Amino acid sequence: MTTFNKRSEELFKTLHPVLQLTLLKAQVFSPFAFDIPDDGGHRSEKRQLELFQQGRELQRGVWVKVGRTVTNIDGITKKGKHNENPSMAVDLFCNIPGKPDLAFNQVQLCVLAGVMISAFRQLQLEDSSADKYDLVWGGDWDSDGEAIRDQKLIDLPHYELRAV
């Protein structure tokens, strides 16, 4: 079983209880450790706006992309699952000792997605509070089982709870 680093432990506390339980189950099944990056749990309105502004300039009252952007959610006019409190979303990265290049590796994140989705399905069998949600992965937004290829937005580290 894997455990979180100190930063991840703090971010873990900002998550919805169903996400917390899913992560705890996933730690048991995962073949490698994983953690929550900075900004991977709850985000304040201020922090969300800061992330939105990255790669953008305000031109005549409108935010215009001028570089690589981080998010399309500004936290003010448009709120995301990370902005809810507790957070209905979490971002994860692989934490493989001595192999930092695999932290956001596509193959590793796809393996982790399988672990997370399986852990969530197991939780649904054991805890009726999880039945109120679906777990959606940022590599398969439409949850059709076809990862990456048919997605307009690919955010492999991202998971979110959606009410059913």
Phi, psi and omega per residue, in radians:
M1 nan 2.421 3.135
T2 -1.661 2.842 3.094
T3 -2.298 2.817 3.136
F4 -1.452 2.677 2.966
N5 -1.321 3.027 -3.048
K6 -1.037 -0.790 3.141
R7 -1.064 -0.760 -3.141
S8 -1.114 -0.627 3.110
E9 -1.048 -0.708 3.118
E10 -1.197 -0.768 3.131
L11 -1.154 -0.602 3.099
F12 -0.951 -0.679 -3.113
K13 -1.147 -0.313 -3.119
T14 -1.538 -0.063 -3.038
L15 -1.571 2.692 3.029
H16 -1.016 2.509 -3.112
P17 -0.956 -0.612 3.121
V18 -1.178 -0.650 3.047
L19 -1.157 -0.707 3.118
Q20 -1.032 -0.829 -3.137
L21 -1.116 -0.653 3.108
T22 -1.108 -0.772 3.129
L23 -1.106 -0.715 3.128
L24 -1.094 -0.721 3.085
K25 -1.140 -0.751 -3.116
A26 -1.089 -0.603 3.109
Q27 -1.050 -0.584 -3.134
V28 -1.216 -0.704 -3.026
F29 -1.583 -0.344 -3.010
S30 -1.199 2.371 3.096
P31 -1.318 -0.101 3.117
F32 -2.595 2.805 3.133
A33 -1.274 2.693 3.039
F34 -2.500 2.721 -3.108
D35 -2.420 3.017 3.123
I36 -1.801 2.122 -3.139
P37 -1.295 2.916 3.000
D38 -0.882 2.439 -3.135
D39 1.190 0.212 -3.107
G40 -1.526 -0.098 3.085
G41 -1.997 -2.343 3.117
H42 -1.148 2.451 3.062
R43 -2.163 2.277 3.065
S44 -1.206 2.855 3.083
E45 -0.995 -0.756 -3.128
K46 -1.090 -0.819 -3.116
R47 -1.162 -0.674 3.121
Q48 -1.084 -0.713 3.116
L49 -1.128 -0.702 3.104
E50 -1.049 -0.739 3.121
L51 -1.159 -0.706 3.121
F52 -1.069 -0.660 -3.081
Q53 -1.246 -0.350 3.137
Q54 -1.104 2.203 -3.128
G55 1.408 0.230 3.133
R56 -2.319 2.713 3.009
E57 -2.232 2.538 3.060
L58 -1.474 1.998 -3.137
Q59 -2.167 2.012 -3.122
R60 0.892 0.765 3.067
G61 1.413 0.116 -3.119
V62 -2.216 2.370 3.090
W63 -1.360 2.167 -3.099
V64 -2.071 2.338 3.091
K65 -1.194 2.269 3.096
V66 -2.248 -0.013 -3.109
G67 -2.898 -2.806 3.134
R68 -1.256 2.180 -3.138
T69 -1.739 2.774 -3.108
V70 -1.778 -0.656 -3.068
T71 -2.681 2.724 3.052
N72 -1.764 0.036 -3.125
I73 -1.739 2.119 -3.105
D74 -1.578 -0.248 3.113
G75 1.440 -0.081 -3.131
I76 -2.019 -1.173 3.118
T77 -1.423 -0.453 3.125
K78 -2.344 2.068 -3.132
K79 -1.796 2.619 3.123
G80 -2.027 3.111 -3.121
K81 -1.129 -0.478 3.077
H82 -1.224 -0.360 -3.083
N83 -1.488 -0.233 3.096
E84 -1.288 2.679 -3.129
N85 -2.287 1.879 0.122
P86 -1.256 2.751 -3.080
S87 -1.148 2.323 3.074
M88 -1.626 0.126 3.140
A89 -2.404 2.676 3.062
V90 -2.511 2.522 2.994
D91 -1.917 2.502 -3.106
L92 -2.291 2.659 2.991
F93 -2.356 2.709 -3.131
C94 -1.393 2.370 -3.110
N95 -2.088 1.473 -3.089
I96 -1.839 1.949 -3.067
P97 -0.904 2.296 3.105
G98 1.368 0.009 -3.108
K99 -2.316 1.079 -3.108
P100 -1.094 -0.371 3.124
D101 -1.183 -0.279 3.131
L102 -1.608 -0.006 -3.071
A103 -0.954 -0.778 -3.125
F104 -2.103 0.495 3.105
N105 -1.176 2.327 -3.060
Q106 -1.009 -0.782 -3.119
V107 -1.116 -0.812 -3.141
Q108 -1.055 -0.753 -3.122
L109 -1.174 -0.544 3.062
C110 -1.210 -0.688 3.050
V111 -1.064 -0.799 3.129
L112 -1.062 -0.658 3.110
A113 -1.065 -0.724 3.094
G114 -1.076 -0.712 3.106
V115 -1.115 -0.825 -3.109
M116 -1.098 -0.786 -3.122
I117 -1.154 -0.711 3.088
S118 -1.114 -0.739 3.124
A119 -1.087 -0.719 3.126
F120 -1.137 -0.753 3.122
R121 -1.080 -0.705 3.090
Q122 -1.110 -0.735 3.103
L123 -1.053 -0.711 3.127
Q124 -1.066 -0.570 3.102
L125 -1.240 -0.466 -3.026
E126 -1.793 -0.399 -2.990
D127 -2.418 1.984 -3.068
S128 -1.130 -0.347 3.123
S129 -1.136 -0.435 3.125
A130 -1.351 -0.321 -3.128
D131 -1.165 -0.269 -3.129
K132 -1.373 -0.096 -3.000
Y133 -2.330 2.801 2.854
D134 -1.990 2.561 3.019
L135 -1.705 2.095 -3.118
V136 -1.910 2.297 3.139
W137 -1.786 2.462 -3.115
G138 -1.217 0.043 3.018
G139 -1.823 -0.069 -3.126
D140 -2.673 1.113 -3.050
W141 -0.972 -0.628 -3.106
D142 -1.521 0.005 3.075
S143 0.923 0.634 3.120
D144 -1.633 0.044 3.130
G145 1.505 -0.117 3.104
E146 -1.724 1.719 -3.074
A147 -1.341 2.483 2.951
I148 1.213 -0.965 -2.970
R149 -1.006 -0.682 -3.062
D150 -1.841 0.426 -3.098
Q151 -1.829 2.429 3.066
K152 -1.423 -0.589 3.116
L153 -2.116 2.273 3.103
I154 -2.037 2.068 -3.134
D155 -2.387 1.285 -2.990
L156 -1.013 -0.551 3.120
P157 -1.311 -0.154 -2.922
H158 -1.655 2.395 3.014
Y159 -2.360 2.501 3.087
E160 -2.548 2.645 3.065
L161 -1.604 2.342 3.050
R162 -2.147 2.346 3.105
A163 -1.148 2.477 3.095
V164 -1.804 nan nan
